Amino acid sequence: MSQSLERGLAALTALAEGPQTLDGLAQRLGVHKTTAMRLLRTLESGRFVRREDLHRYRLGSAVFALAHQALDDLDARDVARPFLDALGERTGHTIHLATLDEDQVVYVDKVDSIHPVRMYSRIGRRAPLHCTAVGKVLVADLSQQRRERLAQRIAYPKLTANTIDSVERYLAELERVRAQGYSVDRSEHEEFTHCIAAPVRNHRGEAVAAMSISVPKVLLSWEDLLGWLPDLRRTAAEISRELGNRQ
């Protein structure tokens, strides 16, 4: 790495901690003030640094533009995969990653259960919004107007005895999900399975995906499944931090 580039990166790293004086930056970089000034002028011309007053500098708009572009380019599936694998190893159960696609959710990644009794699912499969844990947690994150519009539009097929079957019940369920920060599917989508889900958020705080643990009821009781909820939420938060979320 060239000396000038190395010094420029060191200056940006120092400025990331907060505004710095010319004297302070020169000392941090181990250079004379005139060298630090030339470096800062070059960075300032590219809007990577801006000057607050005669001798005080802070990060410029170009740095934030690059940072936002880098975060926008992150793919939730690629970032999440090692975390999904690790959670699958710890639990031994099926782990899903899903995204919202109009009036349905789509499973975009999956870690298979280690048990011979498994639920049927596959990457690319679509599922309803009103009776899946991943669907609920993604819709719950939308604005009130979008939630209500979606709630009015979906059909509410009754897939099991526990399936939510009305707009009013669905909107009330979404409010509970928003309040508690996770969602559940107590045999609402398939009679023999239950599921818990948590949101994965990007740098803007938006739920760009949902991850879940899904288990056939014969393998794990509802109470034991809820015992995995802290680990699920912690894993979703770790993925969110990798996507730039700082909430």
N, C-alpha and C positions, 0 to 999 in steps of 0.2 A: 504494500500500500504506500502511495506517495506521501511524503511528509506533509504537504499542504492539505491533502484530503484527510489525513489522520487528524490534523489540527482542526480542520473544519468540523469534522464529526465530534471531536472532543468539545468544541465550542458549543455546538448544538445540544450535546448531552448536558453540559453545564447550564445552559439557558433553560433546559427542560425543568430544572429545579426551581426556576424563578428568575426574575430580572437580575442582571449582573452589571457591575460597573466595568469600565474599560480596565482599570487597575486590577480588579478582582479576576477578570478573565485572563489577563496577561499572566498573572500569578498562577492561576489554575493550569494554564497551558505551558508554563515555563518558558515564556518568550518575552521579548522586549515589547513595550507598549506600542511602538511603531509597527511592529510585525502583527500584533493583535489588531491594530486599527486597520491595516491593509486587508487582513482576513475578514474582519467584520464588514468592511465596505463591499467586498466581493459578495458576501452572503446577503447583505442588504440589497444589492442590485438585483438579486434573484428573488427577493421578498422572503428569504428564509429567516431573516433577522430584521427587526425594525428598531429604530432608535427612539427612546422615550424622551430623552433630553440630550444635552451635549455629550455626556459620558455614560449614559445608562442604556442598556439594550435588553430586548426580550425576543422571544420567538416570533417569526412573521407568519403571514397568512399562507404562504406556500407550504410550510411544514404541516399545517392543519389540513390543507387540501390533499396532500399526499397521504397523510394518515387516514383520512376518511376514505380515500380511494382504495387504500390497502385493505381496510376493514370491510368495505363493500365487496371486495373481490374474494374474501374468505368464503369457502364453501362449507356450510354447516355439516354436511355429511362427512367430508374429509377430516374436518377438525374433530368431529364427534367419535369417529370410528374407534380409536384406541380406548376411549372412555367407555364405549358400549361393550367392547370386548372385556374390559376389566370388570365391569358390573356383571356381565354374564358369567364370568368365572366365579365371582363372589357368590352370586345367587344360585347359579345352576339353572336359571329359568330363562324364558324367552324375553329378549329385549328388542323393542322396536324404536325406530326413529321415523316420525311422520311429519308431513307438511300439509298445509291447507291448499286446496285446489278448487276454487269456486264453492260448490255445494257438497263437497266430499273431502275426506283426507286421503292422502296417498302414503303408503309405507315406502320410504326411500332407503331404509337400511334395516338389517335384522341380524341378531345373534341368536342362534338356535339353542333351545333347551338341551341339557345333557340327558334328560329323562326320556324313556321310551314313549311315555304318554305325552303327546304334544298337541298344541292347538295348530290348526291349519292357517298359515299366512305365507305371503311371499312378497318380495320387493316388487313394487309396481302395482300391487293390489290396492283397490280403492275401498273405502269403508264409509258408513254414514257418520254424520256429525252429531246426531242427537243421542246416540247410544254407545259411543266409544269414548274412552277416557282421553285419548289423544285429540279427538274431535272437540270435546268439551273445552279442554284447556286452551286450544287454539282460538276457538270462537270467543271464549270468555275474555280474551285479551283485546278484542276489537272494540272500537268505540260503541257507545250505546246505540247510536243510529244504525251502524252496520250490524250489530247483534240482532236488533229488532227486525231489520230487513231480512236477514237470513232466517230468523225464526219464523217469519211469516211465509217464507218461500219453500222451506223443506216439507216433505210429505209425512213424516213420522210413521213409517211402517212399524207395526207391532211385531218385533222379532222374537221376544220372549215375554213372559208375564211381567217382568220388571222394566220393560222398555218405556221410556218417556213418550207420551202419546199426545201431547198438546203444546201449543205455543206458550201458554201460561206456565206450565210445569217446566218447560225447557228454559225459559227466561229466568225463573226462580233458581233453577239449578246452576245456571251460568253466574248468577250473583253469588251463590255459595262458593263456586270455584274461584271467582275473583277475590273473595274475602279470605279464603284459606290458602290460596296459592298452588293448589294441586287439584286433580280431578280423579274420579273413581268410575268404574264400570262394574257394578255388582250383578253380573250375569244379565246384562241389558242387551248386549249384542249377540252373545251366544250363551245358551243355557248352562253349558258345562264349564265356562271360564269366567274368571274375574281379573280385574286389571287396575293399576294405578298409574297416573301420568303426571309429569311436571313439564313446565315450559322451558325451552332453551331460547335465550334472548341475545340479540345482537348489540352493537355498540350504541344504538339508539334506544335500547330498552324494549324493542319490539319482539314478540314471540315469533321467531322465524321457524321454529320446529317444536315438536313435543316428543319426549322420550317416555317409554312406558315399560313396566314389568307386567307380563301376562302369564297367568298360570291356570292350568286345569284345576278345578275345585277338588278333584280326588287326590291331588298332590299336596295342596297347601290350603289351610283354612283361611278365612277372611282375616281373622285377627293376626295370623302369622304373616300374611301378605302385607298388612299394614306395618308390620315390624320392619319391613324393608323400605318404608317411605322415607326416613331420614337419609338413607344412603342414596336413594333415587334422587331426592331433591339436591343433595350435596353434589352428586355427579352432574346434574343438569346445570348447577351453578358454576361448576368447574369448566364445563364446555362453554357456558356463556362468557366467562372471563376470557377464555381463549379467543372468543369472537369479539372481544373488546368491551364487554359489558362491565361497568363498574358500580352498578347499583348494589 
